C-alpha cells in the first residue's frame, strides 16, 4: 500500500510526518535527512527530534551506491579520436579494440591504451657502409611508416619502432654491401631504396610489429669526409669522360648519315648520267640512221641542209664573224654581238638545246674553229665524204 494511500490507519510518511497534513515541508525533509546521516555515522543530531542511533540508514546507503555508480561510470568513460584506436585489456589480457567515438571500460578491471594509427611517422638514418669493392660510402635514408594493427604494436613486441630502425639499418647494409661504390653513388642509385623496402617489409612481417611501410627514400649518398675531395675529382673526370663520349656519339650520328646521304646522291647522279649518256648515244645513233636514210633518198638536199645547220650552230656560238672575200685583200666584219645582245635569251636557249656533241659533224666543225667560207666548204666536203 502506498504511504499516502487514503484510508490508512497509520501514517506512512517517510519524512516523519503523521496524518493527512498535505505535502511535506522541504526544510523539514532536509532536516530529517541530515539527522539520519548523522545517526548513521554515530553523531548526535540537532533538534528535539534527533537521537543517537535513531532512524533507518538504507536511504543513505542507496544514495551512496547511486553516487558511487555514477562516479564509476564517469571514470570508465573515455573518448577515442578519429585517427586513433584503443586497445582494451581485461585483467592484463587483450579483450577488444574500440573504434573512434565515446567508449566505456570497467575501471579497476580493464585498462586501455590509445594508438594513433593515422599519423604518418618517419625517421632518418645516416651511416657509413662498406661496399662490395671495399669502398666506404655515407648513405642517408628516410623511412615513412604507419601503425597498421594496434594489437601487435602494443602487445606482440617491445619497442616496435626501435626494431624498425634496427631492421632498416640491417637491410640497408645488406643492399649496400652487395653493390659497388659507383652503383651506390650514381649508376644504380634508384634501385637501392626499392631493394631496401622489399627486404624491410619482409623483416616487419616476420617480426609482426603491426607497422606498415609507406615510403623509403634514399636522400643522400656521398663519399666520407676524409676522401671527399679526391672522390669529387674522380667524379668530375668520369663526368668529362661521359660528356666527351656523348659529344663523339653525337658527331658520329651527324656525320655518318650525311656521308651516306652524299654517297647515295653521288650514286644516283652517276646512274642518271649513265642513263643520260646511253640515251643520248642511242638517240644520236638513231638520228644518224635516219639521216643516212634521207641522204640516200636526196643526197644534194641533205648535204646542203647539213651544211646550213652546221654553220648556224658554229656562228651561233660566237660573237664575231670574219668573212674572207675571194680574190680580195680585205675582210668583212659582221657585228653579231650587237644582234646577240638583242636576242640574248633566245640565243642562250637555242645554244643550250642545239649544242652538238663531240661525235657529230657539227661539233667537229665547231671545234675546228675555222672562219670563212673556205673553211666551211672544207668541212662540208669532209661530211660528204663521210656520208659517202
Buried (B, 14 or more C-beta within 10 A) or exposed (E): EEEBEEEEEEEEBEBBBEEEEEEBEEEEBEBBBBBBBBBBEEEEBEEEEBEEEEBEBEBBEEEEEEEEEEEEEEEBEBEBEEEBBBBBBEEEEEBBBBEBEEBBBBBEEBBBEBBEBEEEBEBEBEEEBEBEEEBEBBBBBBBEBBBBBBBBBBBEBEEBBEBBBEBBBBBBBEBBEEBBBBBBBEEEBEEBBEBBBEBBBEBBEEBBBBBBBEEBBBEEBBBEEEEEEEBEEBBEEEEEEEEEEEEEEEEEEEEEEEEEEEEEEEEEEEEEEEEEEEEEEEEBEEEBEEBEEEBEEEEEEBBEBBBEBBBEBBBBBEBEBEEEEEEEEEEEEEEBEEEBEEEEEEBEEBEEEEEBEEEBBBBBBBEBEBBBBEBBEBBBEBBBEEBE
